[in-house]
């Protein structure tokens, strides 16, 4: 486990389409870090950016989306970073490597606790609300999925999740897909939420008023909610 105290944060910037032999460069970097014993690393894809070539890359244009920058970050001890840097320099021929001093305040992981934390299990009948529509749908000028989530929060629905599809078709029979040579601005979107039947019924009625074309589905479910008990607290 990484010890608390002074450390180094390394950030590596490469293009998503940069390659090392037959695999993406960012995957090769992550494999190197894994094999060299780095405690953890994260690769994230940017929404837009430009580099030394001063060419803007954005996900709005499909042919430019493949060139979006990818950022790889990890935190390690100074000695471990100094061991790995020569190999990173050799691997990242076209990109940027940044090293910063940082401080590890707390590092989790390592040995597992002797006993798993206790939970209270709350069982109750509930309903699931699922709303299907297109990504391009709007409500009062904002994306419909954002407006629905805001409305569900106002109604105090326990939680909601938005899913964006990569392929689908609806009542009109039009196929919507995400692909390299095909950019769709109306990919299928689903908003899902679970709560009591009373709250779901109210939410469904208000969401229906916000929609044009779409589908609302309500299903009976049985909810099991796990509530962690803090140390020293009594069970419910």
GROMACS elastic network, one bead per residue, 0.5 to 0.9 nm:
[ bonds ]
;  ai    aj funct       b0    kb
    1    39     6  0.70959   500
    1   107     6  0.71682   500
    1   108     6  0.76110   500
    1   109     6  0.65158   500
    1   110     6  0.54606   500
    1   111     6  0.87774   500
    2    39     6  0.69354   500
    2    75     6  0.87390   500
    2    76     6  0.70615   500
    2    77     6  0.75652   500
    2   104     6  0.81944   500
    2   106     6  0.88261   500
    2   107     6  0.61241   500
    2   108     6  0.83406   500
    2   109     6  0.87927   500
    2   110     6  0.89170   500
    3     6     6  0.87483   500
    3     7     6  0.88329   500
    3    77     6  0.82527   500
    3   104     6  0.72636   500
    3   105     6  0.88399   500
    3   106     6  0.78658   500
    3   107     6  0.66650   500
    4     7     6  0.83206   500
    4   103     6  0.73145   500
    4   105     6  0.54734   500
    4   106     6  0.56668   500
    4   107     6  0.64615   500
    5   102     6  0.84722   500
    5   103     6  0.53001   500
    5   104     6  0.50442   500
    5   105     6  0.65069   500
    5   106     6  0.84872   500
    6    77     6  0.74039   500
    6    78     6  0.80560   500
    6   101     6  0.73894   500
    6   102     6  0.60531   500
    6   104     6  0.62982   500
    6   105     6  0.89207   500
    7    75     6  0.68539   500
    7    76     6  0.57503   500
    7    78     6  0.56342   500
    7    79     6  0.89960   500
    7   100     6  0.86337   500
    7   101     6  0.61829   500
    7   102     6  0.52801   500
    7   103     6  0.54706   500
    7   104     6  0.64861   500
    8    74     6  0.84101   500
    8    75     6  0.56526   500
    8    76     6  0.55185   500
    8    77     6  0.58852   500
    8    78     6  0.55760   500
    8    81     6  0.70652   500
    8    99     6  0.65936   500
    8   100     6  0.56361   500
    8   102     6  0.54341   500
    8   103     6  0.76853   500
    9    73     6  0.71359   500
    9    74     6  0.58327   500
    9    76     6  0.66009   500
    9    77     6  0.87036   500
    9    81     6  0.86705   500
    9    98     6  0.81297   500
    9    99     6  0.57441   500
    9   100     6  0.51692   500
    9   101     6  0.63064   500
    9   102     6  0.61834   500
    9   103     6  0.88861   500
   10    72     6  0.80396   500
   10    73     6  0.56713   500
   10    74     6  0.55247   500
   10    75     6  0.62882   500
   10    76     6  0.80986   500
   10    81     6  0.79465   500
   10    97     6  0.71328   500
   10    98     6  0.56418   500
   10   100     6  0.64525   500
   10   101     6  0.89483   500
   11    71     6  0.67108   500
   11    72     6  0.56087   500
   11    74     6  0.68337   500
   11    75     6  0.89421   500
   11    96     6  0.81144   500
   11    97     6  0.58523   500
   11    98     6  0.50404   500
   11    99     6  0.64764   500
   11   100     6  0.83773   500
   12    26     6  0.88837   500
   12    29     6  0.89794   500
   12    70     6  0.81271   500
   12    71     6  0.56669   500
   12    72     6  0.50168   500
   12    73     6  0.64677   500
   12    92     6  0.84298   500
   12    95     6  0.73326   500
   12    96     6  0.56744   500
   12    98     6  0.62679   500
   12    99     6  0.87945   500
   13    26     6  0.87900   500
   13    69     6  0.65683   500
   13    70     6  0.57861   500
   13    72     6  0.65206   500
   13    73     6  0.89911   500
   13    92     6  0.88975   500
   13    95     6  0.55234   500
   13    96     6  0.50080   500
   13    97     6  0.64399   500
   13    98     6  0.83962   500
   14    17     6  0.84739   500
   14    18     6  0.68619   500
   14    25     6  0.75116   500
   14    26     6  0.69874   500
   14    68     6  0.86094   500
   14    69     6  0.56396   500
   14    70     6  0.53807   500
   14    71     6  0.66766   500
   14    72     6  0.83043   500
   14    92     6  0.77011   500
   14    94     6  0.70128   500
   14    96     6  0.68028   500
   14    97     6  0.89719   500
   15    18     6  0.52890   500
   15    19     6  0.87895   500
   15    25     6  0.81574   500
   15    26     6  0.82154   500
   15    66     6  0.81077   500
   15    67     6  0.54979   500
   15    68     6  0.57274   500
   15    70     6  0.56860   500
   15    71     6  0.86541   500
   15    94     6  0.84676   500
   15    95     6  0.74415   500
   16    19     6  0.82684   500
   16    24     6  0.71746   500
   16    25     6  0.76299   500
   16    26     6  0.72482   500
   16    45     6  0.77481   500
   16    65     6  0.86956   500
   16    66     6  0.60954   500
   16    67     6  0.54826   500
   16    68     6  0.56576   500
   16    69     6  0.57331   500
   16    70     6  0.56589   500
   17    24     6  0.65572   500
   17    25     6  0.77301   500
   17    66     6  0.58677   500
   17    67     6  0.56245   500
   17    68     6  0.79090   500
   17    69     6  0.87813   500
   18    23     6  0.87577   500
   18    24     6  0.59977   500
   18    25     6  0.54175   500
   18    26     6  0.78319   500
   18    67     6  0.81226   500
   18    94     6  0.80221   500
   19    22     6  0.66313   500
   19    23     6  0.56181   500
   19    26     6  0.78606   500
   19    27     6  0.88567   500
   19    28     6  0.82936   500
   20    23     6  0.56024   500
   20    24     6  0.60147   500
   20    26     6  0.85424   500
   20    27     6  0.87317   500
   20    28     6  0.66125   500
   20    91     6  0.75331   500
   20    92     6  0.86839   500
   21    24     6  0.81120   500
   21    25     6  0.83540   500
   22    25     6  0.89744   500
   23    26     6  0.85383   500
   23    27     6  0.69069   500
   23    28     6  0.68193   500
   24    27     6  0.54124   500
   24    28     6  0.64852   500
   24    29     6  0.88896   500
   25    28     6  0.50172   500
   25    29     6  0.62306   500
   25    30     6  0.87123   500
   25    91     6  0.80887   500
   25    92     6  0.76931   500
   26    29     6  0.50528   500
   26    30     6  0.62857   500
   26    31     6  0.86761   500
   26    43     6  0.73681   500
   26    70     6  0.72790   500
   26    71     6  0.83148   500
   26    72     6  0.73375   500
   27    30     6  0.50833   500
   27    31     6  0.61529   500
   27    32     6  0.85964   500
   27    43     6  0.86634   500
   28    31     6  0.50937   500
   28    32     6  0.61982   500
   28    33     6  0.87072   500
   28    91     6  0.82344   500
   29    32     6  0.51138   500
   29    33     6  0.62889   500
   29    34     6  0.86536   500
   29    72     6  0.82651   500
   29    88     6  0.74227   500
   29    91     6  0.74261   500
   29    92     6  0.80966   500
   30    33     6  0.51007   500
   30    34     6  0.61178   500
   30    35     6  0.86290   500
   30    41     6  0.69935   500
   30    42     6  0.81102   500
   30    43     6  0.80061   500
   30    72     6  0.79864   500
   31    34     6  0.50386   500
   31    35     6  0.61286   500
   31    36     6  0.85134   500
   32    35     6  0.52262   500
   32    36     6  0.60905   500
   32    37     6  0.87473   500
   32    38     6  0.89062   500
   32    84     6  0.87165   500
   32    87     6  0.84429   500
   32    88     6  0.83736   500
   33    36     6  0.51264   500
   33    37     6  0.64066   500
   33    38     6  0.53691   500
   33    39     6  0.84825   500
   33    40     6  0.80902   500
   33    41     6  0.75322   500
   33    74     6  0.88822   500
   33    84     6  0.78919   500
   34    37     6  0.53993   500
   34    38     6  0.57026   500
   34    39     6  0.77111   500
   34    40     6  0.76102   500
   34    41     6  0.82261   500
   35    38     6  0.76325   500
   36    80     6  0.87191   500
   36    83     6  0.89638   500
   36    84     6  0.74062   500
   37    40     6  0.85685   500
   37    80     6  0.86655   500
   38    41     6  0.74128   500
   38    74     6  0.78337   500
   38    75     6  0.81554   500
   38    76     6  0.68085   500
   38    80     6  0.78413   500
   38    81     6  0.88532   500
   39    74     6  0.81277   500
   39    75     6  0.79168   500
   39    76     6  0.72787   500
   40    73     6  0.87321   500
   40    74     6  0.61904   500
   40    75     6  0.75097   500
   40    76     6  0.85987   500
   41    72     6  0.68330   500
   41    73     6  0.55897   500
   41    75     6  0.76037   500
   42    71     6  0.79881   500
   42    72     6  0.54977   500
   42    73     6  0.54086   500
   42    74     6  0.66461   500
   43    70     6  0.65794   500
   43    71     6  0.54849   500
   43    73     6  0.65886   500
   44    69     6  0.86909   500
   44    70     6  0.56492   500
   44    71     6  0.52970   500
   44    72     6  0.65302   500
   44    73     6  0.85711   500
   45    48     6  0.89030   500
   45    68     6  0.70842   500
   45    69     6  0.62581   500
   45    71     6  0.64449   500
   46    49     6  0.70634   500
   46    58     6  0.86758   500
   46    59     6  0.88248   500
   46    68     6  0.63165   500
   46    69     6  0.56991   500
   46    70     6  0.60995   500
   46    71     6  0.75129   500
   47    57     6  0.85363   500
   47    58     6  0.62806   500
   47    59     6  0.60711   500
   47    60     6  0.88530   500
   47    65     6  0.85983   500
   47    68     6  0.72013   500
   47    69     6  0.82845   500
   48    56     6  0.73691   500
   48    57     6  0.55583   500
   48    59     6  0.65308   500
   48    60     6  0.87835   500
   48    65     6  0.83271   500
   48    68     6  0.63222   500
   48    69     6  0.74977   500
   49    55     6  0.83066   500
   49    56     6  0.58257   500
   49    57     6  0.54628   500
   49    58     6  0.67262   500
   49    68     6  0.66420   500
   49    69     6  0.65300   500
   50    53     6  0.73505   500
   50    54     6  0.56703   500
   50    55     6  0.54373   500
   50    57     6  0.60118   500
   50    58     6  0.88609   500
   50    68     6  0.80848   500
   50    69     6  0.77233   500
   51    54     6  0.54467   500
   51    55     6  0.68021   500
   51    56     6  0.79071   500
   51    69     6  0.83383   500
   51    95     6  0.86157   500
   52    55     6  0.80249   500
   52    95     6  0.89195   500
   53    56     6  0.88619   500
   56    64     6  0.82758   500
   56    68     6  0.88622   500
   57    60     6  0.87401   500
   57    61     6  0.81138   500
   57    64     6  0.53180   500
   57    65     6  0.63152   500
   57    66     6  0.84201   500
   57    67     6  0.62951   500
   57    68     6  0.56053   500
   57    69     6  0.81350   500
   58    61     6  0.60887   500
   58    62     6  0.80324   500
   58    64     6  0.59786   500
   58    65     6  0.54517   500
   58    66     6  0.88191   500
   58    67     6  0.81917   500
   58    68     6  0.65330   500
   59    62     6  0.61713   500
   59    63     6  0.85779   500
   59    64     6  0.67784   500
   59    66     6  0.81208   500
   59    68     6  0.74469   500
   60    64     6  0.80690   500
   60    65     6  0.72323   500
   60   183     6  0.86294   500
   61    64     6  0.55007   500
   61    65     6  0.61479   500
   61   183     6  0.78038   500
   62    66     6  0.72787   500
   62   179     6  0.82202   500
   62   180     6  0.63688   500
   62   181     6  0.70602   500
   62   182     6  0.75107   500
   62   183     6  0.61122   500
   63    66     6  0.65035   500
   63    67     6  0.81813   500
   63   180     6  0.71154   500
   63   181     6  0.74176   500
   64    67     6  0.55871   500
   64    68     6  0.71419   500
   65    68     6  0.54207   500
   65   180     6  0.88048   500
   66    69     6  0.88048   500
   66   180     6  0.83446   500
   75    81     6  0.85642   500
   75   102     6  0.82711   500
   75   104     6  0.83896   500
   76    79     6  0.82089   500
   76    80     6  0.63575   500
   76    81     6  0.62787   500
   77    80     6  0.53339   500
   77    81     6  0.62798   500
   77    82     6  0.87104   500
   78    81     6  0.51467   500
   78    82     6  0.61731   500
   78    83     6  0.87059   500
   78   101     6  0.87353   500
   79    82     6  0.51918   500
   79    83     6  0.63751   500
   79    84     6  0.89084   500
   80    83     6  0.51170   500
   80    84     6  0.64040   500
   80    85     6  0.87443   500
   81    84     6  0.52119   500
   81    85     6  0.59798   500
   81    99     6  0.88641   500
   82    85     6  0.54469   500
   82    86     6  0.76663   500
   83    86     6  0.70154   500
   83    87     6  0.82325   500
   84    87     6  0.56235   500
   84    88     6  0.63660   500
   84    89     6  0.88720   500
   85    89     6  0.60718   500
   85    90     6  0.86306   500
   86    89     6  0.51487   500
   86    90     6  0.64134   500
   86    91     6  0.87508   500
   87    90     6  0.51101   500
   87    91     6  0.61226   500
   87    92     6  0.85668   500
   88    92     6  0.58365   500
   88    93     6  0.87553   500
   88    97     6  0.83012   500
   89    92     6  0.54766   500
   89    93     6  0.68075   500
   89    97     6  0.79989   500
   90    93     6  0.62771   500
   91    94     6  0.87752   500
   92    95     6  0.59282   500
   92    96     6  0.76552   500
   92    97     6  0.81152   500
   93    96     6  0.87392   500
  104   107     6  0.68459   500
  107   110     6  0.89927   500
  109   112     6  0.74435   500
  111   114     6  0.88810   500
  112   115     6  0.82476   500
  112   116     6  0.86340   500
  113   116     6  0.66567   500
  113   117     6  0.86869   500
  115   118     6  0.85820   500
  117   228     6  0.69748   500
  117   229     6  0.72102   500
  117   230     6  0.81660   500
  117   231     6  0.82644   500
  118   227     6  0.85734   500
  118   228     6  0.61487   500
  118   229     6  0.56929   500
  118   230     6  0.81318   500
  118   231     6  0.86339   500
  118   235     6  0.87889   500
  119   226     6  0.59415   500
  119   227     6  0.53029   500
  119   229     6  0.54679   500
  119   230     6  0.89805   500
  119   235     6  0.82195   500
  120   225     6  0.80558   500
  120   226     6  0.57789   500
  120   227     6  0.51581   500
  120   228     6  0.64811   500
  120   229     6  0.69168   500
  120   235     6  0.67671   500
  120   236     6  0.68958   500
  121   224     6  0.63970   500
  121   225     6  0.56960   500
  121   227     6  0.65344   500
  121   228     6  0.89749   500
  122   223     6  0.78487   500
  122   224     6  0.55511   500
  122   225     6  0.50022   500
  122   226     6  0.64464   500
  122   227     6  0.76921   500
  123   222     6  0.72408   500
  123   223     6  0.57158   500
  123   225     6  0.65417   500
  124   196     6  0.84119   500
  124   221     6  0.89899   500
  124   222     6  0.60885   500
  124   223     6  0.54103   500
  124   224     6  0.68017   500
  124   225     6  0.85094   500
  125   195     6  0.88551   500
  125   196     6  0.71678   500
  125   197     6  0.80193   500
  125   220     6  0.76474   500
  125   221     6  0.63588   500
  125   223     6  0.59943   500
  125   224     6  0.89035   500
  126   194     6  0.68160   500
  126   195     6  0.55703   500
  126   197     6  0.56414   500
  126   200     6  0.86298   500
  126   219     6  0.86670   500
  126   220     6  0.62045   500
  126   221     6  0.53264   500
  126   222     6  0.56166   500
  126   223     6  0.59580   500
  127   193     6  0.83817   500
  127   194     6  0.56826   500
  127   195     6  0.58587   500
  127   196     6  0.60469   500
  127   197     6  0.53799   500
  127   198     6  0.89264   500
  127   200     6  0.66634   500
  127   201     6  0.88661   500
  127   218     6  0.65690   500
  127   219     6  0.54890   500
  127   221     6  0.52447   500
  127   222     6  0.76607   500
  127   223     6  0.83948   500
  128   192     6  0.69839   500
  128   193     6  0.56809   500
  128   195     6  0.68406   500
  128   196     6  0.87185   500
  128   197     6  0.84903   500
  128   200     6  0.74286   500
  128   217     6  0.80074   500
  128   218     6  0.55603   500
  128   219     6  0.51399   500
  128   220     6  0.64180   500
  128   221     6  0.65289   500
  129   191     6  0.78922   500
  129   192     6  0.55598   500
  129   193     6  0.51578   500
  129   194     6  0.62230   500
  129   195     6  0.83877   500
  129   200     6  0.65493   500
  129   201     6  0.86987   500
  129   203     6  0.84631   500
  129   204     6  0.72627   500
  129   216     6  0.72758   500
  129   217     6  0.59044   500
  129   219     6  0.67567   500
  130   190     6  0.65458   500
  130   191     6  0.56149   500
  130   193     6  0.66415   500
  130   194     6  0.89174   500
  130   215     6  0.81594   500
  130   216     6  0.58603   500
  130   217     6  0.51251   500
  130   218     6  0.64071   500
  130   219     6  0.83728   500
  131   189     6  0.81015   500
  131   190     6  0.53968   500
  131   191     6  0.51313   500
  131   192     6  0.65557   500
  131   193     6  0.89925   500
  131   204     6  0.86640   500
  131   207     6  0.84214   500
  131   214     6  0.73958   500
  131   215     6  0.57913   500
  131   217     6  0.63858   500
  131   218     6  0.88185   500
  132   170     6  0.89721   500
  132   188     6  0.71227   500
  132   189     6  0.58459   500
  132   191     6  0.67931   500
  132   213     6  0.89631   500
  132   214     6  0.54840   500
  132   216     6  0.63816   500
  132   217     6  0.83215   500
  133   136     6  0.86500   500
  133   137     6  0.71955   500
  133   144     6  0.85912   500
  133   145     6  0.86180   500
  133   170     6  0.82887   500
  133   186     6  0.88651   500
  133   187     6  0.86450   500
  133   188     6  0.59838   500
  133   189     6  0.55498   500
  133   190     6  0.66546   500
  133   191     6  0.88303   500
  133   211     6  0.81920   500
  133   212     6  0.85710   500
  133   213     6  0.67078   500
  133   215     6  0.66563   500
  133   216     6  0.89703   500
  134   137     6  0.55083   500
  134   144     6  0.85783   500
  134   145     6  0.89823   500
  134   170     6  0.89036   500
  134   185     6  0.85837   500
  134   186     6  0.51214   500
  134   187     6  0.57223   500
  134   189     6  0.55975   500
  134   190     6  0.85020   500
  134   213     6  0.82805   500
  134   214     6  0.76045   500
  135   138     6  0.83874   500
  135   143     6  0.74312   500
  135   144     6  0.76562   500
  135   145     6  0.76075   500
  135   164     6  0.78045   500
  135   185     6  0.66926   500
  135   187     6  0.52906   500
  135   188     6  0.59137   500
  135   189     6  0.56778   500
  136   143     6  0.69596   500
  136   144     6  0.78940   500
  136   185     6  0.60374   500
  136   187     6  0.76310   500
  137   142     6  0.85755   500
  137   143     6  0.61538   500
  137   144     6  0.54721   500
  137   145     6  0.80863   500
  137   186     6  0.77781   500
  137   211     6  0.82052   500
  137   212     6  0.80336   500
  137   213     6  0.86345   500
  138   141     6  0.58057   500
  138   142     6  0.53848   500
  138   145     6  0.81138   500
  138   147     6  0.82689   500
  138   210     6  0.88491   500
  138   211     6  0.84847   500
  139   142     6  0.54635   500
  139   143     6  0.62618   500
  139   144     6  0.51320   500
  139   145     6  0.87481   500
  139   146     6  0.89178   500
  139   147     6  0.65694   500
  139   148     6  0.87452   500
  139   210     6  0.64996   500
  139   211     6  0.77740   500
  140   143     6  0.84538   500
  140   144     6  0.85270   500
  140   147     6  0.85429   500
  141   144     6  0.86150   500
  142   145     6  0.85718   500
  142   146     6  0.71368   500
  142   147     6  0.67327   500
  143   146     6  0.55095   500
  143   147     6  0.64226   500
  143   148     6  0.88264   500
  144   147     6  0.50088   500
  144   148     6  0.60791   500
  144   149     6  0.86316   500
  144   210     6  0.79074   500
  144   211     6  0.78913   500
  145   148     6  0.51470   500
  145   149     6  0.62720   500
  145   150     6  0.86738   500
  145   162     6  0.71119   500
  145   189     6  0.76327   500
  145   190     6  0.81189   500
  145   191     6  0.69801   500
  146   149     6  0.52291   500
  146   150     6  0.62467   500
  146   151     6  0.86620   500
  146   162     6  0.87473   500
  147   150     6  0.51419   500
  147   151     6  0.62047   500
  147   152     6  0.86987   500
  147   210     6  0.85948   500
  148   151     6  0.50309   500
  148   152     6  0.61526   500
  148   153     6  0.86413   500
  148   191     6  0.80192   500
  148   207     6  0.65750   500
  148   210     6  0.79609   500
  149   152     6  0.50723   500
  149   153     6  0.62781   500
  149   154     6  0.87265   500
  149   159     6  0.87946   500
  149   160     6  0.66398   500
  149   161     6  0.81158   500
  149   162     6  0.82078   500
  149   191     6  0.79134   500
  150   153     6  0.51462   500
  150   154     6  0.63501   500
  150   155     6  0.87584   500
  151   154     6  0.50488   500
  151   155     6  0.62818   500
  151   156     6  0.86661   500
  151   157     6  0.89986   500
  151   203     6  0.80326   500
  151   206     6  0.81616   500
  151   207     6  0.78981   500
  152   155     6  0.50012   500
  152   156     6  0.62300   500
  152   157     6  0.54178   500
  152   158     6  0.84517   500
  152   159     6  0.78947   500
  152   160     6  0.74880   500
  152   193     6  0.85574   500
  152   203     6  0.65601   500
  152   207     6  0.85825   500
  153   157     6  0.58632   500
  153   158     6  0.79237   500
  153   159     6  0.76640   500
  153   160     6  0.84392   500
  154   157     6  0.77443   500
  155   199     6  0.76548   500
  155   202     6  0.81783   500
  155   203     6  0.69214   500
  156   159     6  0.82212   500
  156   199     6  0.82080   500
  157   160     6  0.75911   500
  157   193     6  0.74632   500
  157   194     6  0.75384   500
  157   195     6  0.62204   500
  157   196     6  0.85680   500
  157   199     6  0.67452   500
  157   200     6  0.75389   500
  157   203     6  0.78734   500
  158   193     6  0.75847   500
  158   194     6  0.68388   500
  158   195     6  0.59509   500
  158   196     6  0.89340   500
  159   192     6  0.85118   500
  159   193     6  0.58479   500
  159   194     6  0.68401   500
  159   195     6  0.79463   500
  160   191     6  0.67399   500
  160   192     6  0.55330   500
  160   194     6  0.73823   500
  161   190     6  0.81948   500
  161   191     6  0.56441   500
  161   192     6  0.53335   500
  161   193     6  0.65818   500
  162   189     6  0.70352   500
  162   190     6  0.57656   500
  162   192     6  0.65373   500
  163   188     6  0.84747   500
  163   189     6  0.56632   500
  163   190     6  0.50797   500
  163   191     6  0.62719   500
  163   192     6  0.80161   500
  164   187     6  0.71191   500
  164   188     6  0.61702   500
  164   190     6  0.65893   500
  164   191     6  0.89085   500
  165   168     6  0.69893   500
  165   176     6  0.89744   500
  165   177     6  0.81571   500
  165   178     6  0.84449   500
  165   187     6  0.60874   500
  165   188     6  0.50355   500
  165   189     6  0.58531   500
  165   190     6  0.78388   500
  166   176     6  0.78251   500
  166   177     6  0.55324   500
  166   178     6  0.52183   500
  166   179     6  0.83002   500
  166   187     6  0.66485   500
  166   188     6  0.73866   500
  167   175     6  0.73652   500
  167   176     6  0.56216   500
  167   178     6  0.64488   500
  167   187     6  0.69796   500
  167   188     6  0.71833   500
  168   174     6  0.83153   500
  168   175     6  0.57466   500
  168   176     6  0.53826   500
  168   177     6  0.65201   500
  168   187     6  0.73227   500
  168   188     6  0.61979   500
  169   172     6  0.76296   500
  169   173     6  0.57093   500
  169   174     6  0.53666   500
  169   176     6  0.59334   500
  169   177     6  0.86873   500
  169   187     6  0.87319   500
  169   188     6  0.75181   500
  170   173     6  0.54535   500
  170   174     6  0.64465   500
  170   175     6  0.75592   500
  170   176     6  0.88048   500
  170   188     6  0.83147   500
  170   214     6  0.80197   500
  171   174     6  0.78925   500
  171   213     6  0.85551   500
  171   214     6  0.81430   500
  172   175     6  0.89407   500
  175   187     6  0.89155   500
  176   184     6  0.63228   500
  176   185     6  0.85887   500
  176   186     6  0.67218   500
  176   187     6  0.54635   500
  176   188     6  0.71989   500
  177   182     6  0.72943   500
  177   183     6  0.75054   500
  177   184     6  0.62047   500
  177   186     6  0.85998   500
  177   187     6  0.63764   500
  177   188     6  0.85919   500
  178   181     6  0.85862   500
  178   182     6  0.63275   500
  178   183     6  0.59499   500
  178   184     6  0.61511   500
  178   187     6  0.74039   500
  179   182     6  0.50087   500
  179   183     6  0.64153   500
  179   184     6  0.83986   500
  180   183     6  0.73413   500
  184   187     6  0.60461   500
  186   189     6  0.86188   500
  193   200     6  0.81190   500
  194   197     6  0.88529   500
  194   200     6  0.73497   500
  194   221     6  0.84812   500
  194   223     6  0.82817   500
  195   198     6  0.82012   500
  195   199     6  0.63915   500
  195   200     6  0.60311   500
  195   223     6  0.84605   500
  196   199     6  0.53897   500
  196   200     6  0.61352   500
  196   201     6  0.85776   500
  197   200     6  0.51397   500
  197   201     6  0.60203   500
  197   202     6  0.86632   500
  197   220     6  0.83211   500
  198   201     6  0.52613   500
  198   202     6  0.64500   500
  198   203     6  0.87440   500
  199   202     6  0.52236   500
  199   203     6  0.61680   500
  199   204     6  0.86356   500
  200   204     6  0.60066   500
  200   205     6  0.85881   500
  200   218     6  0.81528   500
  201   204     6  0.51961   500
  201   205     6  0.63409   500
  201   206     6  0.88818   500
  201   218     6  0.85649   500
  202   205     6  0.52763   500
  202   206     6  0.65129   500
  202   207     6  0.87360   500
  203   206     6  0.52968   500
  203   207     6  0.60639   500
  203   208     6  0.85387   500
  204   207     6  0.51050   500
  204   208     6  0.60330   500
  204   209     6  0.88195   500
  204   216     6  0.74237   500
  204   217     6  0.87926   500
  204   218     6  0.83155   500
  205   208     6  0.53020   500
  205   209     6  0.68017   500
  206   209     6  0.53709   500
  206   210     6  0.68627   500
  207   210     6  0.51632   500
  207   211     6  0.66113   500
  207   216     6  0.86396   500
  208   211     6  0.53966   500
  208   212     6  0.82265   500
  208   215     6  0.89076   500
  208   216     6  0.76230   500
  209   212     6  0.82266   500
  211   214     6  0.67585   500
  211   215     6  0.88934   500
  229   232     6  0.82152   500
  229   233     6  0.63302   500
  229   234     6  0.75501   500
  229   235     6  0.69380   500
  229   236     6  0.89439   500
  230   233     6  0.55747   500
  230   234     6  0.85141   500
  231   234     6  0.86781   500
